[in-house]
Amino acid sequence: MRGHSRTTVIGFVFALVLGVMAVPAFAHAEREVRFPAGTGRVPTYREAPAAQRLVVCKPESAALIERYTGRLRWLNRKLLGECGYEHVQAAVNAVRERGTTIYVLPGTYREEPSRAEPTGRCAELASKHLLTYAEQYACPNLQQLVAVFGDRTPDDDDHTCDSPRCDLQLEGTGQKTTDVVLEGGFERDGSWAKLNGIRADRADGFYLRNITTQLFEFNGVYILEQDGFVIDRSLARWNEEYGFLTFASDHGLYTDCEGHGNGDAGIYPGSASPLNGRRHSIEIRRCDSHHNALGYSGTAGDSVYAHDNAFHHNSAGVSMDSAFPGHPGLPQNHATFENNLIYSNNVNHYGNVWDGTCAKAPRDRGHERGVVCPAPPVPVGTGLLLGGGNDNNYANNRLYDNWRSGFRQIWVPAPLRGENDLLKFRDTSHRNRYTGNVFGIAPGGAKLPNGLDVWWDEQGDGNCWQGNTSSWGAVKSDPAKLPTCDRPSGWTFFSFVGNPVKVLGALPCSEYARDKPRPRGCDWFDAPPKP
């Protein structure tokens, strides 16, 4: 009888999973890419004033500089005397030597020349969303205000950074990050003016520091197919999708960054180079991501090391997944999360969709006032969601005041990412370790419990929880008993396809889109009551 029941459950879940394959996967589309060779390095910051430099300024820069004191005012005055460009893109175009630093003095940069109507071949490409690298290279400002392309031979097959714009450092010289702003904004009809703010593409060694990017339709900062980059003390806010998005890249570092008010994630290290535990490809440290739909997201976020960050006051704090096709490196694997604060992720932005706010022209929604139009479906009130990942390590994090759950692990069947090989049907949600985490207790000792500390759909092999502590006394979980790392989960009744009630309960939520009615049968979009 048990064998017959298991076969019935497996067949039922498999049929239902295939039934939702017609639902379009909700993820951003990327051009076809490949991972870099991995022979690069994380670039090193060049102290100001760097010897090899160009300077950009605005008419208002002089007055803003006079508000500064000490060495900062001295430095800005010195650089102001060297200013040769009014637009950042003009300075990028003028780079003639590898290893140049571009200093951007205080002011707001709207990059008017980058907004000019496209002509010729670029006009023909204007309606095309996914451009090849060669098309981007030929029309650098068709989709972004500032473009840094490193491969000047786009038609060859080596993808190497071989232009003077390799090892470029782009640095704002303000006292605060918001003293230097790159702004997309809106067209006269209220639509988004530009897709991306800063795009660094095959531009190995790119170093971004102390600049704010805001009000773009896709990304504030977009880094693609790159071996070596740093995002340092920069802010990305009020963007329709992502604050910082890096994709198919290696030797990357996010440090002391901030993202807020973004419709998808403040931080997105998607399709990081999959190194299978040999080393980490992307490090994220001391960043603050808040008041987004997601603090952190990573489809195929492989080999990422995230530590000492704060993900808070989002709809959900952290998510990584294997759910969407077209992302190299799937299924997601080998991320490490240590010593992060993941708390108070209960802000429900979905009301902006249901009440019609997000159907307005982008200019009229109020993004600058904190209105977020959430792009992905996420369970409001969740600290960290793992949607189909393997061999991840979550250690010594502090998760509190997440009203639905602290950790949430769910299975993603392979067909949901376009993989229909039946031998790979259940190739996710294995060997994830959760150790030494503190649930429901803030750093000062205040008890701020999660609704549940752990929610698991019970699918997968080798998952374990050990050495975790909770404000509830014992860790509060569903299921009530979790496998320990001394005896990690092996074969159980639910391990093949999970608890069907839990697995099937998430499926209606995949139907979410901003332009569709609210999905029936999905409770993710209601903030749970405070525990």
Steps between C-alpha positions, in 0.01 A plus 500: 500500500783741587675439165173554314436826689849627427457428129166676502642808671799514264277468196261764628776751577674432169178555306428821687853631449476436127163671506650828617770492236275718286530773763777738384800495731536833674861603463698748301629389162868514412689460176684172454815525711790290617699509821838674500817292509553575870860611456429857616505658844298730721620851408678717758384850588724785381527775761403853396635682316614222269775600260321390184166680516218686329254730678128559444305786657175694481438876526372448856810305608696809616230613744448148634873459560510810718282321755783256566789548738856377541662264257173422321457864400867522401470191281181615331636848436811349345298271277256777406791690348565198276141440395478431130160333460139576590373147433629170638462320167717761328780428747462124452525550124816706548691231692819414315698302757414189696480566875344848475295652784205724420406735784141624501454817705183577700186553294215324324589341167218438254733443205296691243709387198428136594128576469511612138262324261679206336569515130595255227563144612448597866149623420426162345612330822303729732202265528718195565537418867781242491800630309813305425831630630588623150170693482555651844854597402376668181218685683641550853238745625194343347411335832727665760612847600861398560656208313841346564584231244833324534509261205572716196497204263138391552489268202782272615446209735740569786284747699813658648532851638744657252410870498635802693184486711615187682588560868291818499421661836189720508486695826275770640681756715212604726486486876188283482413244237200711401720799415570344158182374331448335164129535426289336231157641575213519256401602151242771440226238477595368845674183381848396606775693323766228510526131566831505694715752683859376478583195290846340523520219245809280457681791666727304734634692798209748521490680837192706592511717811286761677233554233119481517297360210125557503180475298575246230266248345729201546822544700679780675832320443539210256820295478517217249751232388773653710810358666570749779280780637431694819184685607615717791302744717241548228120534521235375257144611567152536349560274202224297341690173530849474658734731680825315428494210254808297416476205264732231368794654684793398720743666744234745613457698822204697634613696806323759719227543239135593549185422302146610576170564328565249219219295348692175499821479705743755634785253435501231232811286437332278241675220313825555687777273376422147628820384666352204691657581833856561374477871590244779500444703184310795655539648850235727654589670828371782723216590264161634608203396286159612621150603390517303175285209390809290579815602679705244307415274212706252302370263236799269456677703767785252515818523706391826667641592842269745680603607849446782748212654302158626606189395306202660666159662448452337161204282404747211530861532604698255286410263218705269281350255258516261208161594364553687176634386163769684307735543795832314468625317807172336602415345733617752760778373725781566750404838645619589850309741726670588830451761771219686323211684663173398334210667674160673481431394141125558520447804277213414267544684168239293316224741596652740246417244232148417615393866545615603151798712600741287300279525190562875483774652288831451682533876556170506691551206736712673763819293489695788657257489794564132559236337278622156390332300225614144577616302198537148649256296706648461849346384829469821702648460845785266407862542604682268256337294227686220323304397193682195374870516584775258596802494730437839659632590843310736732695557820493744792237730354250686714139482376228676696163673466415325173132432552462204264829315543872549547627233258274356231616220271289377210560259216511619139443213255732511200221564244441842655840609365438338163686176578283207395749216550311273740827391661545859620142544618597529867858631467454791742462558874777266614778522760423846638637569849353743755728526806559737789227748404315711756124532454275766649759695700631841390868591553418693818319200647140605434270210418335554160379157395445372150165344417691179439874472521515237225249388236598211276292315243682179604641423154868429440792294626772590747346822635572574865450748783724498807621730778234765436336690788164670525298751698231230512733277702519210258516594133142542378469317169272329253556205502540499876801268485788594272792274402830579671836516329605189690210326329408709192178435317498178306218317333161569655145480371517865390865527394438423132233764423447673834187534705237537226291746702801730531631449147167555330416795722773708337403432139220760466746768611705446181214657304574843646574792269448871546258513208288202609226457761606375838563122484235298676608252761829674583554642849850642434372852435340548842728609782459248784404630844781595732591200718 
